[in-house]
Amino acid sequence: MDQVDKNPYSLLLGTDNFEDRKLCICIFNRATFARCQTVIEECSRFATLDLTVLLSSSALWEEYGKPAQTYISKMKTHHKVRFELIDIEYPSQDHRGMCHASSQIVGKFADFFTENAFDAVLVVADRFETLPAAMAASYLNIPLIHLQGGEITNNIDDRVRHAVTMLSDFHLVCTSLAREYVSEMGQHEYRIFNTGCPSLDLVNKYSVKRFKAKEKYIISMFHPETENPELAYAQTCCVLESVIEHCAFFGLKCYWFYPNADPGREKIVNLLDEAIKANPHILIKAINKPPSDFLWQLAGAKLIVGNSSCGIRETSYMGTPSVNIGMRQGYRERAANVVDCDYDVEEIKEALKYQYLTNQKLKFYHRSNLYGDGGSGRRIAGILTRLKLKKKGTLDYIYKDKYREKHTGEERFKSHAVPRHNPEYRDKEKLDLPREERSDIFTEHKLPSSGDSRVTQVD
């Protein structure tokens, strides 16, 4: 992160008056909680902030180890934080199931938001569940705060992320470039705060550093590409073959984390179960872990391979070598620790070999502050407690130099203020006068009466 807003714009931030407010943070999966943990902890320190954490979707699923229960147990010392659970039914693990789940989220979250009369709602990133939650808050006229907007990947997540940006009133972005993109989408700059990504705070909180573990292992996190779920099986086969050959050659284990709740997941899970049974000496099914345990595991890994944002975001701050496969992360900003490759066995093996040998020589990648400096949670909590919760009005486009004249300048008045049907008011000399000097050429428009010959009677 090039520049962090240590003193954010004062136009929407109070200085001394901390008003009581009710805030709801929506969390839908295990990764989102890790990104919000320090935000929740820091917010709980403020007496004026009544915080509710709303857990839903796969955060409640048993196949992920019921992470919601882990979160609640972990945060039990923070008595001021209230946790609520809303279960969502998925009729199928495909795009149709996503649509049905989204409709449930809109309805159930709207009821919950209304019953609790929140002053603001915070949503995170670009999971498909984020959009219906944002819709519910926006349609209820509850100020909406979006964390991790403005980033670019190359798939449907972009559409979700940018749609949430347009619905949101305030934006907590993670990089300088993301801030520029949000601004270019017509959002007022004084509503955008470059806070960095709070998921990196945990690295500092638990003093996690790269180390040479006794066990030689790598980590794999591979998810279906949302726009091409039909290719998920073949792509996973390609990654599996590459990883197994690499690990067999260098004598490594691979902890494989199962994919998110996206279309195509079921086939990948079945494939992974079979592969683990066939290769128990190499592949290990990774269980859901608390964020601190996972970060230490990531710190000791020789590398991480797959297409998870973790291989872009958290690894950049830790210096863990990363092999990113395919276009799921698309154009997301990268640090020097990332090597990209396509779905080709030989290309993936070559990338794995390069990153592994880099690690073996102890030439660790230097820590990058691209996504933050490890102090984002405190920064965000300070903003949330002082923010003047005013919903946004017109988008910023009308104030930009290249558009201003079309909305408020002489060009608009020349095109629309003069009745074109009346030749008397087409005097160019009068039109060139300043507006206050040509008030006589503006006429009041009145609708014709029903008896007017110009009005056609329709039965």
Secondary structure, DSSP 8 states (H G I E B T S, - for coil): -----SS--GGGB-SS----EEEEEEE-SHHHHHHHHHHHHHHTT-TTEEEEEEEEGGGG-GGGT-HHHHHHHHTTT-TT-EEEEE----S-SSHHHHHHHHHHHHHHHHHHHHHHT-SEEEEETT-TTHHHHHHHHHHTT--EEEES-S---SSHHHHHHHHHHHH-SEEEESSHHHHHHHHHTT--GGGEEE---GGGHHHHHTT------SS-EEEEE----TT-GGGHHHHHHHHHHHHHHHHHHHT-EEEEE---S-TTHHHHHHHHHHHHHH-TTTEEEE----HHHHHHHHHHSS-EEES-GGGTTHHHHHT--EEEETTSSTT----TTEEEE-S-HHHHHHHHHHHHHHHHTT-------TT--S-HHHHHHHHHHHB------S-GGGGSHHHHHHHHSHHHHHHHTS-TT-GGG--HHHHTS-GGG-GGG--------TTSTTS----
